[in-house]
Amino acid sequence: MIDGNLVLGLARASILSELGKTVAYPALSERLRERGASSVEVYDTFGHLRGHGSTAEAFRQLGDDISNNAVSAAFRDPKRAPLDLDELDEVRLEVSVLETPERLVASDERAVLKQLRRGVDGVMIRYGKHHAAVLPQAWERYTNSLDMVTHLKHRAGIPLDFWSDEVSLSRFRVRTFREQ
């Protein structure tokens, strides 16, 4: 079980520390010491995305992953200016913890697309060195699973009309925590 307050506190403490503030990090639970993947988003007071950092696959401790992604979201998102200390009290954090992805297997792309659950599944695509992922929250931007996978192919640099048995499409769920 993951404590949302602990996860959000860890993300905010990591950002404060990066800004040079002395902070007391929360003690990590057993789950946060296990390998895990996360996504951290920073929103301004109007609900506009201010920064994003994520990891699609678990390769380090979940607590470290959340901390690194919080810093990336606040300071290293290439599409947005880094946060400054004056903004920190005005932004709200959202942390999503990814469950282990489940690879979808089917005879062709259409059959794989039918296995996706709108609003429930995050989706990850991989083909060779190309890969991309979106969280379940992204479904609101797409009319159907084909639109979502087409977007993923574009982000991953895979031709939009391409499919092969070597394309890996996986789904995953997330547990999301938001600051009020």
Contacts in CASP RR format, 6 or more apart in sequence:
PFRMAT RR
TARGET T0000
AUTHOR 0000-0000-0000
METHOD contacts of the structure
MODEL  1
MIDGNLVLGLARASILSELGKTVAYPALSERLRERGASSVEVYDTFGHLR
GHGSTAEAFRQLGDDISNNAVSAAFRDPKRAPLDLDELDEVRLEVSVLET
PERLVASDERAVLKQLRRGVDGVMIRYGKHHAAVLPQAWERYTNSLDMVT
HLKHRAGIPLDFWSDEVSLSRFRVRTFREQ
1 31 0 8 1.000
2 29 0 8 1.000
2 31 0 8 1.000
2 32 0 8 1.000
2 97 0 8 1.000
2 175 0 8 1.000
2 177 0 8 1.000
3 29 0 8 1.000
4 95 0 8 1.000
4 177 0 8 1.000
5 177 0 8 1.000
6 26 0 8 1.000
6 28 0 8 1.000
6 29 0 8 1.000
6 32 0 8 1.000
7 32 0 8 1.000
7 66 0 8 1.000
7 95 0 8 1.000
7 97 0 8 1.000
7 177 0 8 1.000
8 93 0 8 1.000
8 95 0 8 1.000
8 177 0 8 1.000
8 178 0 8 1.000
8 179 0 8 1.000
9 26 0 8 1.000
10 25 0 8 1.000
10 26 0 8 1.000
10 28 0 8 1.000
10 32 0 8 1.000
10 63 0 8 1.000
10 66 0 8 1.000
10 67 0 8 1.000
10 70 0 8 1.000
11 40 0 8 1.000
11 66 0 8 1.000
11 67 0 8 1.000
11 69 0 8 1.000
11 70 0 8 1.000
11 93 0 8 1.000
11 95 0 8 1.000
12 70 0 8 1.000
12 93 0 8 1.000
12 179 0 8 1.000
13 23 0 8 1.000
13 24 0 8 1.000
13 25 0 8 1.000
13 26 0 8 1.000
14 25 0 8 1.000
14 66 0 8 1.000
14 67 0 8 1.000
14 68 0 8 1.000
14 70 0 8 1.000
14 71 0 8 1.000
15 70 0 8 1.000
15 71 0 8 1.000
15 74 0 8 1.000
15 75 0 8 1.000
15 83 0 8 1.000
15 88 0 8 1.000
15 93 0 8 1.000
16 23 0 8 1.000
16 88 0 8 1.000
17 23 0 8 1.000
17 25 0 8 1.000
18 71 0 8 1.000
18 74 0 8 1.000
18 75 0 8 1.000
19 83 0 8 1.000
19 84 0 8 1.000
19 85 0 8 1.000
19 88 0 8 1.000
21 85 0 8 1.000
28 61 0 8 1.000
28 63 0 8 1.000
31 62 0 8 1.000
32 61 0 8 1.000
32 62 0 8 1.000
32 63 0 8 1.000
32 66 0 8 1.000
33 61 0 8 1.000
33 62 0 8 1.000
33 63 0 8 1.000
34 61 0 8 1.000
34 62 0 8 1.000
35 58 0 8 1.000
35 59 0 8 1.000
35 60 0 8 1.000
35 61 0 8 1.000
35 62 0 8 1.000
36 55 0 8 1.000
36 58 0 8 1.000
36 60 0 8 1.000
36 61 0 8 1.000
36 62 0 8 1.000
36 65 0 8 1.000
36 97 0 8 1.000
36 98 0 8 1.000
37 54 0 8 1.000
37 55 0 8 1.000
37 56 0 8 1.000
37 57 0 8 1.000
37 58 0 8 1.000
37 59 0 8 1.000
37 62 0 8 1.000
37 65 0 8 1.000
37 97 0 8 1.000
37 98 0 8 1.000
38 54 0 8 1.000
38 55 0 8 1.000
38 62 0 8 1.000
38 63 0 8 1.000
38 65 0 8 1.000
38 66 0 8 1.000
38 69 0 8 1.000
38 95 0 8 1.000
38 96 0 8 1.000
38 97 0 8 1.000
38 98 0 8 1.000
39 52 0 8 1.000
39 53 0 8 1.000
39 54 0 8 1.000
39 55 0 8 1.000
39 69 0 8 1.000
39 95 0 8 1.000
39 96 0 8 1.000
39 98 0 8 1.000
39 135 0 8 1.000
39 174 0 8 1.000
40 52 0 8 1.000
40 53 0 8 1.000
40 54 0 8 1.000
40 66 0 8 1.000
40 69 0 8 1.000
40 70 0 8 1.000
40 72 0 8 1.000
40 73 0 8 1.000
40 93 0 8 1.000
40 94 0 8 1.000
40 95 0 8 1.000
40 96 0 8 1.000
41 49 0 8 1.000
41 51 0 8 1.000
41 52 0 8 1.000
41 53 0 8 1.000
41 73 0 8 1.000
41 93 0 8 1.000
41 94 0 8 1.000
41 96 0 8 1.000
42 49 0 8 1.000
42 50 0 8 1.000
42 51 0 8 1.000
42 52 0 8 1.000
42 73 0 8 1.000
42 74 0 8 1.000
42 83 0 8 1.000
42 91 0 8 1.000
42 92 0 8 1.000
42 93 0 8 1.000
42 94 0 8 1.000
43 49 0 8 1.000
43 50 0 8 1.000
43 91 0 8 1.000
43 92 0 8 1.000
43 93 0 8 1.000
43 94 0 8 1.000
44 50 0 8 1.000
44 87 0 8 1.000
44 90 0 8 1.000
44 91 0 8 1.000
45 90 0 8 1.000
45 91 0 8 1.000
45 92 0 8 1.000
47 92 0 8 1.000
49 80 0 8 1.000
50 73 0 8 1.000
50 80 0 8 1.000
50 83 0 8 1.000
50 87 0 8 1.000
50 91 0 8 1.000
51 73 0 8 1.000
51 74 0 8 1.000
51 77 0 8 1.000
51 79 0 8 1.000
51 80 0 8 1.000
52 72 0 8 1.000
52 73 0 8 1.000
52 77 0 8 1.000
53 69 0 8 1.000
53 70 0 8 1.000
53 72 0 8 1.000
53 73 0 8 1.000
53 76 0 8 1.000
53 77 0 8 1.000
54 69 0 8 1.000
54 133 0 8 1.000
54 135 0 8 1.000
55 65 0 8 1.000
55 68 0 8 1.000
55 69 0 8 1.000
55 98 0 8 1.000
56 98 0 8 1.000
56 101 0 8 1.000
56 124 0 8 1.000
56 131 0 8 1.000
56 133 0 8 1.000
57 101 0 8 1.000
57 124 0 8 1.000
58 65 0 8 1.000
58 98 0 8 1.000
58 100 0 8 1.000
60 68 0 8 1.000
62 97 0 8 1.000
66 95 0 8 1.000
66 97 0 8 1.000
70 93 0 8 1.000
70 95 0 8 1.000
74 82 0 8 1.000
74 83 0 8 1.000
75 82 0 8 1.000
75 83 0 8 1.000
76 82 0 8 1.000
83 91 0 8 1.000
92 178 0 8 1.000
92 179 0 8 1.000
92 180 0 8 1.000
93 178 0 8 1.000
93 179 0 8 1.000
94 176 0 8 1.000
94 177 0 8 1.000
94 178 0 8 1.000
94 179 0 8 1.000
95 176 0 8 1.000
95 177 0 8 1.000
96 135 0 8 1.000
96 137 0 8 1.000
96 174 0 8 1.000
96 175 0 8 1.000
96 176 0 8 1.000
96 177 0 8 1.000
97 174 0 8 1.000
97 175 0 8 1.000
97 176 0 8 1.000
97 177 0 8 1.000
98 172 0 8 1.000
98 173 0 8 1.000
98 174 0 8 1.000
99 172 0 8 1.000
99 173 0 8 1.000
99 174 0 8 1.000
99 175 0 8 1.000
100 172 0 8 1.000
101 124 0 8 1.000
101 170 0 8 1.000
101 171 0 8 1.000
101 172 0 8 1.000
102 170 0 8 1.000
102 171 0 8 1.000
102 172 0 8 1.000
103 168 0 8 1.000
103 169 0 8 1.000
103 170 0 8 1.000
104 112 0 8 1.000
104 115 0 8 1.000
104 116 0 8 1.000
104 169 0 8 1.000
104 170 0 8 1.000
104 171 0 8 1.000
105 112 0 8 1.000
106 112 0 8 1.000
106 114 0 8 1.000
106 115 0 8 1.000
108 163 0 8 1.000
109 149 0 8 1.000
109 163 0 8 1.000
109 167 0 8 1.000
112 169 0 8 1.000
113 145 0 8 1.000
113 146 0 8 1.000
113 149 0 8 1.000
114 145 0 8 1.000
115 171 0 8 1.000
116 123 0 8 1.000
116 145 0 8 1.000
116 148 0 8 1.000
116 149 0 8 1.000
116 171 0 8 1.000
117 171 0 8 1.000
118 139 0 8 1.000
118 144 0 8 1.000
118 145 0 8 1.000
119 136 0 8 1.000
119 137 0 8 1.000
119 139 0 8 1.000
120 136 0 8 1.000
120 173 0 8 1.000
121 136 0 8 1.000
121 171 0 8 1.000
121 172 0 8 1.000
121 173 0 8 1.000
122 133 0 8 1.000
122 134 0 8 1.000
122 135 0 8 1.000
122 136 0 8 1.000
122 138 0 8 1.000
122 171 0 8 1.000
122 172 0 8 1.000
122 173 0 8 1.000
122 174 0 8 1.000
123 133 0 8 1.000
123 134 0 8 1.000
123 145 0 8 1.000
123 148 0 8 1.000
123 149 0 8 1.000
123 152 0 8 1.000
123 169 0 8 1.000
123 170 0 8 1.000
123 171 0 8 1.000
123 172 0 8 1.000
124 131 0 8 1.000
124 132 0 8 1.000
124 133 0 8 1.000
124 152 0 8 1.000
124 168 0 8 1.000
124 169 0 8 1.000
124 170 0 8 1.000
124 171 0 8 1.000
124 172 0 8 1.000
125 131 0 8 1.000
125 132 0 8 1.000
125 133 0 8 1.000
125 149 0 8 1.000
125 152 0 8 1.000
125 153 0 8 1.000
125 156 0 8 1.000
125 158 0 8 1.000
125 167 0 8 1.000
125 168 0 8 1.000
125 169 0 8 1.000
125 170 0 8 1.000
126 156 0 8 1.000
126 167 0 8 1.000
126 168 0 8 1.000
126 170 0 8 1.000
127 156 0 8 1.000
127 158 0 8 1.000
127 162 0 8 1.000
127 164 0 8 1.000
127 166 0 8 1.000
127 167 0 8 1.000
127 168 0 8 1.000
128 166 0 8 1.000
130 156 0 8 1.000
130 157 0 8 1.000
130 158 0 8 1.000
131 156 0 8 1.000
132 152 0 8 1.000
132 153 0 8 1.000
132 155 0 8 1.000
132 156 0 8 1.000
132 157 0 8 1.000
133 152 0 8 1.000
134 148 0 8 1.000
134 151 0 8 1.000
134 152 0 8 1.000
135 174 0 8 1.000
136 173 0 8 1.000
136 174 0 8 1.000
137 176 0 8 1.000
138 148 0 8 1.000
139 148 0 8 1.000
141 151 0 8 1.000
142 148 0 8 1.000
142 151 0 8 1.000
149 169 0 8 1.000
150 160 0 8 1.000
153 159 0 8 1.000
153 160 0 8 1.000
153 162 0 8 1.000
154 160 0 8 1.000
158 167 0 8 1.000
END
